[in-house]
Structures are given as structure tokens and as C-alpha cells.
Amino acid sequence: MFGKLWQRLNRVGASPIAEVDPLEAYQLWAESYDNVNGNALLFADARAVHPLVKGYQLSGKIVLDAGCGTGRNLEILTQDNPRLVAAADFSPNMLHRLGSKTNHCTSIIAQVARLESLPYKDALFDFVLCTLVLDHVPHLQRAVSELSRVLRPGGSMVASCFHPFGKLLEWQRSFKAHVAKGQERWFAARYYHHSHSDYYRSFQSTRLEIIDMMEPRIDETLKPFYAKAGRADLFNRYNGCPLLLVYELRKQ
């Protein structure tokens, strides 16, 4: 949701690829989403987000993974035996991949849903995780309002997104997918520029208090990903630039 750097590191600095609607993109991407090695954005996101999730006591809690994709965060969400984890994503193909991993886990319920219209009752969840999704949503306020609506007062949320800095530099959220037998094409998932102040206003207006905010940057730990892609020049150019925004929030 929402998105990641592929082996070519979003082809930053390369010729632009035609963007497609996020739903179309993730329907296409689902087949290879779990098979990509050397994914810098997901590596950076997990490094920032997973320690935060571990800090919450989720045992016996009701948890939402909003924009769950193929379930890359389910292991960290279920390690403390929550009462229930609802996994929601707008892509049926992504959820199909998730389903193959959770056939024997009765505490996970997966459902096709968009962030802007979540099919859950008010104040249902104790904890919400939403990673790399909000920048794929054109109407940020609507999505944040829904996330806040389903979170109980006093509940917590961790949200990450592609840093708005990337949009200003025209970085693309690109990937390869099969279009015919033996044929692959590059695609780019459309995403939107939501500024720091856009996020702040959306959170503030929906009673989501910002507890902390981080801006993980491109650093030496990501250098091997660039080297593997043969783009050390891009690492040298963008080393130190912000890659993600990560928020810790609490419902007032």
C-alpha cells in the first residue's frame, strides 16, 4: 500500500515508467510480491516499524493490519497471541497470497476492503498497523478518518508511508510483472504527494495524537541494495535523503 522498491530501487534516475492505478498495480504485483530479493524499501520499513510493534502488548487484543498485502507483517503482529487480527487489503490477488499462509490460523480474518470504507464497527480495534499504504490513497483525510473511527479511544496506531520527498524527486514505485507467457513489463504504482502538514492535519482532525514521528533515511545499511542493482551512483547521490515517514499515534 502499499508499495516497495524493486531490485532496481524504483529505477530512480531512469526513464519514467507509465503509472497505473494502485489497485491494478497490486493485482499485477501479487504474483511476484513475495519472491523479490533485495527490496530496500521493505527492508527499511520493517527495520523501523517492527521494533515499534514489539513495544505494544498485543496479547488478547483485537488488531487491524490495514493494507496488509500478502501478510508481511502478520508474524510480528501475532507473536504475542492477540485475540484477533483482521487483515484488510483492496487487492483480492494480494489476499489470495496471504490466505495460503494462514490456512491453519483461526485468529486471522482476511477481508477485501479499502481504507476509505472499512467494513468494521466503530472503536473495534485496540491497535492498528498501516504500512506503506496512505500515500497510495488520493483522499488522505477520508482514509485517516476511517482508521481513527475503527480504533478505540486510548488505542494505538503505527503508520508508515513513502516519504513525500520522493514524490518531489519523481521517484517511482516500480515493479516487474508478467503480462504474457514468458514476457515481463515494468509498471509503476501510482502514489500521491501528501506533505507533513497534510498528515498532521488529518491526524489532528480525527483525534489521533502524534506520539512520535521518525524519518528513516537512505544510509549505509541500504548500500548493498544499490550495489546489487548496479546503481552505486544513485546511493552516492541520495545517501542521507529521507525514505520513509513513520508515525506512532494514539486515539484521544
Secondary structure, DSSP 8 states (H G I E B T S, - for coil): ------TTGGGTTS----EE-HHHHHHHHTTTTTS----HHHHHHHHHHHHHHHTS--TT-EEEEET-TTTTTHHHHHTT--SEEEEEES-HHHHHHHHTT-TT-TTEEEEE--GGG--S-TT-EEEEEEES-GGG-S-HHHHHHHHHHHEEEEEEEEEEEE-HHHHHTT--EEEEEEEETTEEEEEEE------HHHHHHHHHHTTEEEEEEE--B--GGGHHHHHHTT-HHHHHHHTT-B-EEEEEEEE-
